[in-house]
């Protein structure tokens, strides 16, 4: 069903584009009346403006209806994906987990912090400075 709606949607969009490109602008009627033989056209002296406008309206309505249909189908597909029964992950309390006992020999050695004697106070105290 979704494929059929999608095909109608794309065809309606292409039809709207085509009909809009075929239509003449409002200013073209003045130039068309000077020697272009407007009374001998296929659609008469009025031109095809009224027919093209109605066709564009019909295709625009079809486009909106198919857009709404695709939105409904997408919502149904999203609801069916969310309905999957998946197990909920277990939560382990921290009091239940036993930490292994460490011996003194397993502890990492710590480094003593630097004292004021290790750090030169001024640049004059630094070796190699003048």
N, C-alpha and C positions, 0 to 999 in steps of 0.2 A: 504494500500500500504506500509506504514511504517513497519508494522509487517512482511510482506513478505520479504522486504529488510533486516530487522534485522535478520530473520531466516537464510537467505542465507549468511549473514555476519558471523554469529556464526558458521555455518557449514563449511564455507570456512576457518575460523580461526582454527577450530579443524582439518580439513583435512590437512592444512599446517603443523600443529604440528605433526600429525601422519606421514606424508610423510618424514618430516625431521628426525624424530626418527628412521624410518625404514632404511634410507639410510646409507650405510657404509662409513666410512671415507676414505681418500686417502691412508692411510697406511695399510688398511685392505686387499688390493689387493695382497700384497706380501705374507701375511700369508695364505690367502684363496687359493692361487695357489699350496701350498705344501700339497697335499693329501686331500683336502676337496672336490674333485670331482666337480670342477667348470664347467666342460663340461656337467655334468648331472643335472644341476639346471633347474628350471622351465623356466627361461628366457634365457637359453643358456650360452655359455662360456663367453660372454660379460657381463653377469649379467643384473640386472634390473636398473643399474645406469642411463642410458639414458632415460628410461621410467619414472622413479621416478623424474628425473630432469625436464622433460617436464610437468609432473603432478603438480609438485610444482610450476612451472612457471604459469601454467593455473590457479591454485588456488590463487596464489599471485595476478594475474591480476584481478580475480573475487573479491578478498578481497579489492583491491584498488577501484574498480568500486562501490562496495557496500558502502564503506566508503564515497565516493563522493556523492552517492545517499542519504545516511543518512544525510550528511551535508546540501544538498539542501532541504530535507524535514524539517530539524530542522530550517533552515532559513525561510521557508514559514510559519511554525508554529509560529515563533517568530514575524514575520511581522503581522500575523493575530491577535496576542495578543495585539500588540501595536496599533491596529486600533480601539480599543474600544472607543466610545464617552463618555467621562466622563466630568462632569461639572468642570469648572475651579473654584477654591475657590476664594471667594470675598476678596478683600483687603480693609480694613477700614483705612481711614486716621486718624491720631491722633487728628487733629483739630475737627473732627466730633464727637468724643467721649466726653461726658460731665462727668467731675469728680464731685462727690458729695461734697458739701461744708461741712467742718468739723468745729465744734465749739471748743473753747479753752478747754472745759472739755473733749472732745474726744481725744485730743492730748496725746501721751504717755509722761510720766515724764522723764526728762533727768537726768543723774547722773553727778554731778560736777566732773571735772577732779582732780586727786590727785595733791597736792601741795608739795613743798619741805619739809614742816614741817611733813607731813604724812609719808614720806619715810626716814628711817635712812640712814645717810650718810656713816657711816663705821660700821664695825662689833662690835666695842666697844660700839656704841650707841644702839645696839640691846639688848632688855631685855633678861636676862638669859645667857649672854656671860660673860666670865671672863676677 
